[in-house]
Amino acid sequence: MALHHAKPGEMVDLGPLGPGLGDARTAAIIKTDYFEAIRLIVHAGAEIPQHSVSGEMTLHCLEGRVELAIDSSPVTLKANEWVYLDGGAPHSVRAIENSSLLLTIFLGRTAASRT
């Protein structure tokens, strides 16, 4: 079954999943040549090991709480908080509690390419 991606003008509900968060799974929202948006679900205790993506990115915590390690310095990101990372920045994500995040990756354009 193909993933549903939002179409231009289509509304996407990013409200809290509440009790349904425990059963939720990560889902792509949209991918174009220039950006990708994903509702990232990370369950309590789960970790996304250190990695990097080539494009600049943002993480907006919609609900829950995660520990984000940027250059090995952990910061806590909780509901309604947002963070920006340069392309290529190593980072990891560990869920302190069940969490839903809006991940946006800007493809094909990095801070280095603007100079």
C-alpha positions in Angstrom: 0.0 0.0 0.0 1.4 3.4 -1.0 1.9 6.1 1.6 -0.5 9.0 1.4 1.3 12.3 0.9 -0.4 15.6 1.4 -1.3 17.5 -1.7 -0.9 21.3 -2.1 -3.7 23.0 -0.1 -4.6 19.8 1.8 -4.9 20.4 5.6 -2.9 18.0 7.9 -3.9 17.7 11.5 -0.8 17.8 13.7 -2.7 18.0 17.0 -1.7 15.8 19.9 -2.4 12.1 19.5 -3.0 11.8 23.2 -3.9 8.2 24.2 -3.3 7.0 20.6 0.4 8.1 20.8 1.5 4.7 22.2 0.3 2.9 19.1 1.3 5.6 16.5 3.9 5.1 13.9 6.1 7.5 12.0 4.4 8.8 8.8 5.6 10.9 5.9 3.6 14.0 5.3 5.1 15.4 2.1 8.2 15.1 0.0 9.2 17.4 -2.8 12.5 18.1 -4.6 13.1 20.8 -2.0 11.8 19.6 1.4 10.4 16.6 3.3 8.0 16.7 6.3 7.6 13.7 8.6 5.6 13.1 11.7 8.2 11.4 13.7 7.0 9.1 16.5 9.6 8.0 19.1 8.3 5.8 21.9 9.6 6.1 25.5 13.0 4.6 25.9 13.6 4.3 22.2 16.6 6.0 20.6 17.5 7.0 17.1 21.3 6.7 17.1 23.7 9.4 16.1 23.4 10.3 12.4 23.3 13.3 10.2 21.3 14.4 7.2 22.7 16.5 4.3 20.0 19.2 4.4 19.2 21.7 7.1 16.4 20.5 9.4 14.0 21.5 12.1 12.4 19.4 14.8 9.2 20.7 16.4 8.1 18.7 19.4 4.3 18.3 19.2 3.9 16.3 22.3 6.1 14.3 24.7 9.7 14.9 25.6 12.9 13.9 23.9 16.6 14.3 24.6 18.4 15.6 21.5 22.2 15.2 21.5 23.8 17.8 19.2 27.6 17.5 19.0 27.3 15.2 22.1 25.6 18.0 24.2 22.2 16.8 25.3 19.3 19.2 25.3 15.7 18.4 26.3 13.0 19.2 23.7 9.4 19.2 25.1 6.0 19.9 23.7 5.8 23.2 21.7 9.6 23.6 21.5 11.4 23.8 18.2 15.1 23.5 17.2 17.0 24.1 13.9 20.1 22.1 12.8 22.6 22.8 10.1 22.9 20.2 7.3 25.4 17.5 8.3 25.2 18.2 12.0 25.6 14.9 13.9 22.7 14.3 16.3 20.7 11.6 18.1 17.2 11.5 19.6 16.1 9.5 22.7 12.5 9.6 23.9 12.1 10.3 27.5 8.4 9.7 27.1 6.2 8.8 24.1 6.8 11.7 21.7 5.5 13.1 18.4 7.7 15.5 16.4 7.4 17.4 13.2 10.6 16.8 11.3 11.3 19.0 8.3 14.4 18.5 6.1 15.4 21.0 3.5 16.8 19.0 0.6 19.5 20.2 -1.8 20.4 23.3 0.1 22.8 23.5 3.1 24.3 26.4 4.9 27.6 25.8 3.0 25.8 26.1 -0.3 24.6 29.6 0.5 28.1 31.1 0.9 
